[in-house]
Amino acid sequence: MTTLAKAAMSIAATTALLVVHAMSNPAFANNQRLTMEPCHVQGLAEQVECGFYTVPENYDEPQGRTLDLYVVRLPAVSSGRTSDPVFFLAGGPGQAATELTGVVAQLFRDVRQTRDIILVDQRGTGQSNPLECPLGDLGDMLVPDDQVDLTGIAAGCAADIQSQQEIDFQHYNTVNAIRDFDSVRAALGYQQVNLYGGSYGTRAGLVWMREKPETLRSVVLDGLAPTQVVIGPFGTFSQRAFDIMNADCAAQEGCLEEFGDISATYYALREQLLEQPQRLTIRDARSDEPHEVLVTATRLASILRAALYSPRSRQLMPLAIREAANGNWRPISGLAGSFETNSPLYMGLMMSVLCQEDLPRADAELLARDADNRFIGGSVAREFQRMCNGWPVEPLAGLDHAQPVYSEIPTLLLSGRQDPVTPPEWGDLAAETLPNSQHFVAEHGGHTIFSHTCANRMIDRFLQNPTAEVDGKCLEQTRLLPFVRNVNAAGM
């Protein structure tokens, strides 16, 4: 699943090209029902149900400008359908839930036997008034990192959006997203629902627990980002995930013998790039077209940090690092993905949320502590700050939104030890104020473990009886994926 780091991987190449659609409906009414129609969604062969639901952009002015939210429902498969569906809360911030329909249908196939699955594109994503800044200006990849005008890029993106619609980015925040989702719940006739939130979706889930607890039967939070933490400074967690990867390679038969101390290789390469970035011709991972790129230490670290999210890409890292150190950058370009593919995140929504809710809380002490690492330094937080300097929102007043969420709703918390962005201790932190929670950590799990462990089966059992003790022993059977030792996939 795409998560918080996908933007950071390519943030230095973000451009200010944007197309949006304005929506208005002066006849907005709070008591409208949502009629779902048969439809087909990309990534899923079967017919499901789709609809649009109108909400105010500003809930304090319900007769003002409105937005149409795109909703997809995967109906329960069996005749024993329950009355409490699962709402899927996507990550990012900036991920469109409905664009994950095929993945969700596959991973939640057991859950869907008896429960509808509801996916709503958060305002600013997908087909819910998308705030999109497509990636496409490769010229930014030919200049040093500090010469890329991220503040200007963000300001230009915002100006392009505002030239096409009378938008107020201040209203694109987590609380309003939850108001939207809960309005959809009521319009579909559900009294209570269950939540699954992954990555930033855990933040949204916690806010729902705080704002509308009476509407929730149970909650699953996977890859915790509690309200009291700051999303954005990820250097320390990336360093730890990289150290775990290196230790796993050293302990795995054949890996140490093949690659030696891979961290030493990486740090030597990083120092070379800090001293002298390399201008290279790299072939696109999808089209095989050649592209001129200036490889800097920050860009290399960003690619590797993104690879740490998933055990599948993580197992390629020693080979990619060794080959890059020897002058072969093709494996690194494979990890980076295609230059010709737009970001799966809607950057305008991501910035609207983070620049209001999180980055204003990143004080000097936090930033200094986060930057004190050899793997990536403080580059991720600095890039977010530079973009926020150009994005037209004000920090949320007060710190009520950043207080820990206390709730007695039955909650299943899931973490991966390899996770470079939402570490297990954030799950422990959330559990401190969730007395009816159970927290499980997958030793060989990365970010949002329902996608690559048995956690999806644990979720199904939890939803059947949220107050019962969940058996997490199957997580112990998740094996460490073998590291690939050469270009012919030896070791797989």
N, C-alpha and C positions, 0 to 999 in steps of 0.2 A: 504494500500500500504506500502511496505517496504521503510524505509527512513533512514536518517542520523543516527538515534539512534540504529538501529538494530545491527550494528557492536559493538557499545559501550556496549550493553547489555551483550555480550559474549566475549568482546575483550580480557579479561584475559585468556581465554581458547583457543585462536587462536593458531593453530599449523602450522608447516612449511612443509606440505605435498602438493605437487603440480604436476599436469600433464598438459602440454600445447602442442600446435601444432604449429610448425614454418611454415610460409607461405612465399613464394618468387615467384616473377614473373618479370623477367627482361624486359619483353615486355610491361610494364605498359604504358598506354596512357591516357591523360587527357580527350580525347573526346569520350571515350567508352560509349556505351549505356547499360542500365541495363535491361536485359530480365527477366521477372518474370514468374515463372512456377506454375501450380496448386500444392497445397500441403495441408497437414493437420498439425496443430500446437497443441501441448498439451494444454488442457484446453478449446478447442473450437471444437465442433462437426462438424461444416460446413467446406467446402473446401475454402481455401483462396489462396493467391499467395506469393511465396517466391523466393528469389534470393540472390546472393552474388555479391558484388561490390568491386573492387580492388582499394586501395588507397596507397600512399607511407607512410611508417612509419615516415619518415622525409620529410616534404614538401620542404625543401631546397635542397634535393637530390632526385628528382622524379624518377631517374633511379636506385635508390638503393633498399633496402629491402622493400617489400610491405606487406600489410595486406588485408585480405578478410573480408568485413563487411557483416553481416547477416541482411537481410531486409525482413520484412513481410508487405504485403499490405492487408488491409481489404477493398475490393471494396465497393463503395457506393451501397446501396440497391435499390434505386428507379431509374427510367429512367431519372429523372431530375438532374442528377449528375452535380455538379459544377466543374470548372477547378482548384479550389484551395483546396487541401486536408488539413488535420490536421496532423502535425508531433507531435508524442508523445515523450516527453523528460523525461526519467526516473530519479528516485532519486538516493540517495546514498551519495556521488558518489560511484558507483560500482554496481548498479542495472542494470540488463539486460532487456531492454524494451520488447523484444519478449517473455520473460517468463511471462509477464503480459497480454498477448494477450487476454485471456478469460475474465479477469476483465475489460480490456479496451473496448472490444466489448460489454459487458453488460452495462457499465456505459455510454458509448457514443453511445448507440443505436439510440437516436434521431439525434445526429449529423451525424451519418453514413447513415441516410436516403438519404442525398444528397452529402456527401463528403467521399472520400477515407480517411482511417486512415493509416498512415505510421508509422511503428515501426522499429527502427534501433538499434541493439545492439551496444552501444558505444564501441570503441576500448578498449580491455581489459576485456570485459564482454561477457557472453552468448556464442555465436558461432563466435564472432569477436576477435579471438586470446585471449581467456580468461586467465587472470592472477589470478589464483585461489589458495587460501590457505585454503583447507577444514578444518573445525573444527573436531577434533576427538580424541585428546589426553586428556583424562579425568584426567590424572595424575596431570595436572596443577590445577585442582579443589581441590586437596588435600593438597595444600601448601598455606601459606599466600600470599596475593596479591603482596607484595613487593619482594617475592622470585620467582615470575614468570618472567622469563627473556624475556620481550617483545622485547627488542632491539635485542637479539639473535634470537628470533623467526622470526622477520621481516627480519633480515639479512640472515637467513637460507632459508626463503621462496624465497628471491630474488636470492640467489645463486642457488637454485634448478631450477628456471626459466632460469637463464642464462646458466646453464649447458646443456640445451636442445635447446636453440635458442640464436642467437646473437641479443639480444634485448637491446634497449636503453630506459629505463623507463622515461627519460626526455621528450620523445615525447608523453607520455600518459597524456595529460593535456586538459583543457577545450577548449582552442583555437583550438587545432588540432581536437578535437571532432566536433566542429562546422564546420571546414573545411570539415571533413568527411560527416557530415549530408548535408551540402549544395551541395557537390559533388553528393550525392545520389539524392537530389532534381533535379539537372540539368540532371542527367542521366535518370531520370524517365520522363523528359519532362515537368515538372511543372515550370511555370514562377514565380508564387508567391504561398506561402503557409501560413497557419495559424499554430501557435504553441500552444501546451499545455505543460507546464512544471510544475512538482510537486516537492517540496523540493529542492534537488540539481538541479533538472531539471529547476527550476526558474533561478538559476545561469547560467546554460547553455543557457536558453532562452535570458537572458539579454546580454550575450556575443554575441549571434547571432544578436541581435538587434544592437549591436555596430559594429560588423564585416561586416554584409551583410544586412543592413536595406532595400535595394531595393527589396529583395526577399520576404519580409514579408508583408502580408495583415493585419493581426491582431495577438495579442498575449494574452494568458491567463496564468497567473502565480499564482500558488496555494501553499501557504506555503513559503513565500518569504525568500530567502537568498541572499540579494543584494551583488554586487561585493565588496563593501567597508567594509563589515563586515567579521569577522573571524569565519569560521566554525570549531567547535571543543570544545571550552569552553561553556558548556551548563548548568553549575551548577545553575546560577541565574535563568534561565528560568525554569529549572526543579523545583526549590523551589517554584516559583510562581504558576506553574501548580498544584503542590501538595497542596499549600495553597488554591487554588480555589476549588480543589476537597474536601478538608476538610470542607470549608465553605458551599459547596453545600450539603454535608452530614448533616451538622448541621441544614440547612434550610429545609431539606426534611423530610416529616412526617415519623416517625418510625426509621430513620437512627440514629439520635442522641441518641434516647432512647435505641437502640440496642447496639451501639458501643461506646457511650460517645465521648470524645475528641480523635479522632483517631490519630491526629498528636502527642498528648502526648504519646499515646501507641507506636507509631512508634519510636519517639525519645528515649524513654526508652529502647526499643529493640535495637536500633542502638547503644546506649551507652554500653549495655551489650556485643554486638558483638565487639565493639571497644576494650573492656577490655578483652574479651575472645571469640574468634570465636568458633562456634559449629561444631563438626564433626558429620554428620548425614547420615543415610541411607535414600535416597529419591528415590521413584519409578518414573521411566520415564513416562512422561505424555502420550506418545504414546504406548510404548511397555509394560509398567508396570514392566519392569526389574528394580531391585534395583541397585543403584549406591551410592558409598561413596563420599560425598562432604563435604568440609570445608566451611561452611557458614560464610562469613565475612560481615562486615558492608557495604563495597563497593559492594559486589556481591548482597546483598539484595537491596541496593539502585538502582543498575543498572537494576535489574528485575522490580522494581516498576516504574522507570523512563520510561522504554519501555512500560509498561502498560498504562502510561498516554497519549500515542500517540492516542489511539482510545477510543471513548466513550464506546465501548463494553467491553474492558478489564478494563477500568477505573472503571466501576460500580462494579467490583469484588474486588477492592482494600481494602475497609474497612474490609470486611470479611477475606481476606487473611492476612492482618496485625494482626487483632485480634486473628485469629487462630494460627499464627506463635508465637505471644507473649504467647499463652497458650500451646505451644509445638507441635502444629499440623502444619507441614510444607507442607502438601499435596497441599493446595490451592496455596501456593507460587510456588511450582514446576509446577503446572498447568499454572500459568502465565508465567513461564520461558520457557515453551515449552519442546520439546524433546531434550534430550542430544544426540540423535542419528541422528539428522537432521543437515546437513551442513548449514552454513550461506547462506542466499539468496543474500548476497553481495559478489562481487569479490574483495577480500581484497587487491590484488595487484594493481588494478586500483584505489581503494579508497586511498591507501597510496601514489601512484604516484601523484594524484591530490592534496590531502591535504598537503602533505609534501613539495610540490613546491609552492602552491598558498596561503595557509592559515596559517598553524602553524608557519612559519617563521615570521608572522606579530603579533603573540601573545606575546606582551611584558609583562614585569613583572607587570606593573600596571593593564593590562587587566586580567592577570591570578590571581592576588591577589583579584581583585574585583569579579571575577567569583567564586573563592573559598570561599568567605565570605557568606556561607549559611549552614544551619544545615541539609539539606536533603541529599546531596550527596558530599558536599565539592567540591574540585577541582580535583576529581579523573578522570573524563572523559578526561579533557585536559591533565593531567599528563600521562595517558596511551597512548594517541595519540602521545605525545611528545616522549615517550620512544620508540614507534614503529618507528617514523620518524628518530630517531637516528640510526636505523639499515637499513633504506631504501635508496638505492643508487641514490638519486636525489639531485640537488642543488636548492636552492630557485630561483624563477624566478627573473631575473635581473630587477631592478627598481620597481616602483609601478604603472605603467600604467594599469596593469591588475586589480588593486584594486581601480581604480577611479570610481565614480558613473557613471552610464550609462544614458546619455540624449537621449531621443528619442521621436518623435511625433507620432509614430505608435500607433493606438488605442489599448489600453491594459486594460484587466480586471484583477484586483488584488483581491485575495481571502485569507482570514486568519481565523483562529479559536482561540477564546479566551482561550480555554483550552490547546492550543498547548505548549508542553514543550521544543520545539527546535527552531521553527521559529515564534517568537511572533508577534502579530499584529503591534507593532511599527516598525518592519522591513518592513512591507508592507507600512506603512506611510513613512518610509525613502525612499523606492524605488519610491514612488509616487512624491516625491519632484522634481525629474528630469524626470518625465514622464507626461508632461502636458496634454496629452489626455488619462489619465488613470482614472479608477473608482475603488475604493477600498471598499470591503464589508467584514465585520467581522461577523462570525457566533458565537453568544453568547454561544451556546452549541456545538460548533464544535471543533474537535481536529486538528490533523495534516493532511494536504491535504484534504480539506473539500468536494471535489467533490465525495469522496468515501462514505460519510455518511450523506449528506444533499441534498437539492434541487439544489446545485450549478451546477450539470451536466445539469439541464434544463436551468439555467441561461446562461451557456456557449453556449448552442444551440441557444438561442435567441440572444446572443451577436454576434455569428458568422454570423447570418443572416444579421445583420446591425451593424457593430462595432462602428459606429459613433453615434448611438442613445443611449439615456440614458437607462441603464439596471434597471429593476425593481427587487430589492432584497428583497421585503417584505416576500417572502416565507421563507427566512432564519429565520424570527421571529417565524415561526411555528415549527421550529425544537425544540423538547422538550428535557428537561433534562432526560436522562435515569435513571430509579430508581435504587438505589443501592441494590444489592443482600444481604439479611439479614441472610440467613443461607444456609447450604449445600443443602437444598431442594429447593433453588431458591425462597424463600419467598421474596416478594417485586417486583418481575419481572412483 
